[in-house]
Amino acid sequence: MTNKIKKIAVMTSGGDAPGMNAAIRAVVRSAVYYDIEVMGIYRGYAGLIDNDFIEMNARSVSKIINSGGTMLKTSRSKEFRTVEGRKKAYESLEKNNIDAMVLIGGDGTFAGADIFHQEHNFPVIGIPGTIDNDLACTDYTLGYDTASNTVIDSIDKIRDTANSHNRLFFIEVMGRDAGFIALRTGIATGAMTILLPEEDISIEDLIKQLKKNKTTRKTSSIIVVAEGDANGGAYEVARKIKDRYKHLETKVTILGHVQRGGSPSCFDRVMASRMGVAAIEGLTKGFDKHMVGFINDQTRFCRLADAVTGNHPINQEMLRISKIISI
Ligand code: F6P
C-alpha cells in the first residue's frame, strides 16, 4: 500500500438517497480494514464548516445497510459556496488531522469539492449518491434504482384507480434537470406519454395523442411528468389539457419526497458497498479529485470535473421504444 493517508473523513451531502448508508458502511469498514482512522462529518459541508465530526469504527455502521436516508445527515450549504466558508471547512479538516475526504453526493457536492480542491489542494474522492442519476462517468448513481422502484409501486396503485374510473392521471416524479426517473418508470408502468426536460413534447403533441387514444379505444391513461419538464410540471400540463378538453376527468399526483425514502434495493446496496471499498482503495492508490463510477458492472474512476459536466444523456433507445409500446 503506497498511501500516506492515516485518517479520512466521510460525509453525505445534497439530497439524501437510499444507499448512502450502505456506502458509509463500506467506506468506514474498508478504511478500518486498511488501518486508516475514520471520522464522520455530520450535515455535509455545513457540518464540515461547523467542525461537527464524530469518530467512527466498524461498529458505528452496524445495522444501517438496509436503511434509507443517511445516518450522517445531509444539507445543501450556502456557506460552502463562499471562499470564507471553504476556508473554515479546511481549518476543520486540519484541526481533526484529516488527510483525505470521501464525499457521497451529487453534482452540487462534486462541483463544490472541485473548487475546494483548487483552493486548498486537499485530497477528495466522490461516490455518486443522488436519485436523479444525472452524473456523467457512471451508468447509475446510488438511490436511482430504489427511487425508481418506489415510483413504480406508487404508479401501479394509481393505475388501479385510474382504470376503475377511466381517468387521465398526470404523475409528477423528481428530476429537476434530468428525466432519468421519468423515462425508466414511465416504461416500467406502461405510461401513455413521458414528459422529460430532455425532449420537447408540446401540449399540442399531447392533445394529438389523446385524440388517437379515442380511435384506439384507450380508456385510462397515465402521463409521467418529470419535475423539470418544459411545460411547467404536472399541474400546469393538466390545467392546459383540461382547458381544451373540459369533459376529460384529469387528476394530478405529485410523488415528491416519498421517492427519496425507503430501504435501498439490492442493486443499490451492492453498488454502494462496491463503490465504498473502491473509494478507499482508490485513495490508497493515489486517486484524488476523482469520482468512483459504475460502468458495465465495474467500478471506474473519473475526474470529478468530468462527472459534473451534465454530459449524461438520456438513453435514446429507451426513449424510442417507450413510444412504440405506448400506442
Ligand atoms: O435529490 C435530487 C432531488 O431529488 C431533485 O430531483 C429534486 O428536485 C430535489 O432533489 C429536491 O430537493 P429538496 O429536498 O432540497 O427540495
Residues whose N, C-alpha, C, O or C-beta is under 5 A from the ligand:
A	BS01	F6P	G15 D16 I131 D132 M174 G175 R176
